[in-house]
Amino acid sequence: MTSLKVGDKAPAFKGVDQAGKTHTLADYKGKKLVVFFYPKASTPGCTWEACNLRDNYAILKQKGFELLGVSADPAAKQQKFIDKNDLPFPLLADEDKEVLNAFGVWGPKKFMGRTYDGIHRTTFVIDENGVLIDVITKVKTKDHAAQILASVE
């Protein structure tokens, strides 16, 4: 779905998290950043993915990664998702789909013979200079941290 590829500059995004704090790409200059897009908070696949990242958060941080989750869910739903699963990273509430569109992960999807617009589960690994070092389009929700770590080994 996304046209972004390894070696491209990451989009200069701006989004607001569950607590109303603004995050931009520039905030993470000099740090490695993982931006993971997921379809809907508190659904099974998204919960597995977020919890896998939570369970491996210390290792990801040790390797120098910051994490940002993004979906089109409202801030209150993102906060509930964080509280219910004890997630240690912010989740952007991208209701206007600005960040989703900047990364090219919003678009037509098929499910049970029906076509609709939605979020394509995709993760972007960004280096300290804002360059994409990995674009993961085939996310393994139950083993996602290993996919991310493989991009820097």
C-alpha positions as CSV (number, residue, x, y, z in Angstrom):
1,M,0.0,0.0,0.0
2,T,2.6,2.6,1.1
3,S,4.9,3.9,-1.6
4,L,7.6,4.7,1.0
5,K,10.7,2.4,0.9
6,V,14.0,1.9,2.6
7,G,16.3,4.9,2.0
8,D,13.4,7.4,1.7
9,K,13.2,10.3,4.1
10,A,10.4,9.7,6.7
11,P,7.4,12.1,6.3
12,A,7.6,15.2,8.5
13,F,4.5,14.2,10.5
14,K,2.7,15.9,13.3
15,G,0.2,14.1,15.5
16,V,-1.4,14.3,18.9
17,D,-1.3,11.4,21.4
18,Q,-3.8,10.1,23.9
19,A,-2.8,12.7,26.5
20,G,-3.0,15.7,24.1
21,K,0.8,15.9,23.6
22,T,2.0,16.7,20.1
23,H,4.7,14.5,18.5
24,T,6.6,15.4,15.3
25,L,9.4,13.7,13.4
26,A,11.7,16.5,14.5
27,D,11.1,15.6,18.1
28,Y,13.0,12.3,17.5
29,K,16.0,13.7,15.6
30,G,19.1,11.9,16.8
31,K,17.0,8.9,18.0
32,K,15.8,5.7,16.2
33,L,12.0,5.7,16.0
34,V,9.5,3.0,15.3
35,V,6.2,4.2,14.0
36,F,3.7,1.4,13.9
37,F,0.2,1.8,12.4
38,Y,-2.6,-0.5,13.5
39,P,-6.2,-0.7,12.4
40,K,-8.2,-0.5,15.7
41,A,-7.3,-0.3,19.4
42,S,-8.4,-3.2,21.5
43,T,-9.0,-5.6,18.7
44,P,-7.2,-9.0,18.9
45,G,-4.5,-8.5,16.3
46,C,-3.8,-4.9,17.5
47,T,-3.7,-6.0,21.1
48,W,-1.2,-8.9,20.3
49,E,1.0,-6.5,18.4
50,A,1.0,-3.8,21.1
51,C,1.5,-6.3,23.9
52,N,4.4,-7.9,22.0
53,L,6.0,-4.5,21.7
54,R,5.3,-3.8,25.4
55,D,6.9,-7.1,26.5
56,N,10.0,-6.3,24.5
57,Y,10.0,-2.6,25.2
58,A,13.1,-2.8,27.5
59,I,15.1,-4.5,24.7
60,L,13.9,-2.0,22.1
61,K,14.8,0.9,24.3
62,Q,18.2,-0.7,25.0
63,K,18.8,-0.7,21.3
64,G,17.9,3.0,21.2
65,F,14.4,2.9,19.8
66,E,11.5,5.2,20.7
67,L,8.0,3.8,19.8
68,L,4.9,5.6,18.6
69,G,1.7,3.7,17.7
70,V,-0.9,5.3,15.4
71,S,-4.5,4.6,14.5
72,A,-7.6,6.6,13.7
73,D,-9.1,5.9,17.1
74,P,-10.0,8.9,19.3
75,A,-7.7,9.9,22.2
76,A,-10.1,8.4,24.8
77,K,-10.0,5.0,23.1
78,Q,-6.2,5.1,22.8
79,Q,-6.0,5.9,26.6
80,K,-8.2,2.9,27.4
81,F,-6.0,0.7,25.2
82,I,-3.0,1.9,27.1
83,D,-4.6,1.5,30.5
84,K,-6.0,-2.0,29.8
85,N,-2.7,-3.3,28.4
86,D,-0.2,-1.3,30.5
87,L,1.4,0.1,27.3
88,P,4.6,2.2,28.0
89,F,4.6,4.2,24.7
90,P,2.3,6.9,23.3
91,L,-0.4,6.3,20.8
92,L,-1.4,9.0,18.3
93,A,-5.1,9.6,17.9
94,D,-5.0,10.4,14.1
95,E,-8.8,10.9,13.6
96,D,-8.2,13.3,10.7
97,K,-5.8,10.8,9.1
98,E,-3.0,13.3,8.5
99,V,-0.3,11.0,9.7
100,L,-1.9,7.9,8.1
101,N,-2.0,9.7,4.7
102,A,1.5,11.1,5.1
103,F,2.8,7.5,5.5
104,G,0.4,6.1,2.8
105,V,-1.2,3.5,5.0
106,W,-4.8,4.6,4.7
107,G,-6.7,3.2,1.7
108,P,-8.9,0.4,0.3
109,K,-8.9,-2.9,2.0
110,K,-10.9,-6.1,1.4
111,F,-12.5,-8.2,4.1
112,M,-14.9,-11.0,3.6
113,G,-15.6,-9.9,0.0
114,R,-16.3,-6.3,1.1
115,T,-14.1,-3.3,0.1
116,Y,-13.7,-0.4,2.5
117,D,-11.2,2.2,3.5
118,G,-9.0,1.4,6.5
119,I,-5.5,1.3,7.9
120,H,-3.0,-1.1,6.4
121,R,-1.0,-2.5,9.3
122,T,2.5,-1.3,8.6
123,T,5.6,-0.4,10.7
124,F,8.3,2.1,9.7
125,V,11.8,2.0,11.3
126,I,13.4,5.4,11.1
127,D,17.1,6.1,11.8
128,E,18.6,9.0,13.8
129,N,18.6,11.2,10.6
130,G,14.9,10.6,9.7
131,V,15.7,8.0,7.0
132,L,13.7,4.8,6.7
133,I,15.8,1.8,7.5
134,D,12.9,-0.7,7.3
135,V,9.3,-0.8,6.1
136,I,7.5,-3.8,7.5
137,T,4.3,-4.5,5.6
138,K,3.9,-8.2,6.7
139,V,3.6,-7.6,10.4
140,K,3.7,-10.7,12.6
141,T,1.5,-9.4,15.4
142,K,2.7,-11.9,18.0
143,D,6.4,-11.5,17.1
144,H,6.7,-8.0,15.9
145,A,9.6,-6.8,18.1
146,A,11.8,-9.5,16.6
147,Q,11.0,-8.1,13.1
148,I,11.9,-4.6,14.2
149,L,15.2,-5.8,15.9
150,A,16.1,-7.7,12.7
151,S,16.2,-4.4,10.8
152,V,19.2,-3.2,12.8
153,E,21.2,-6.4,13.2
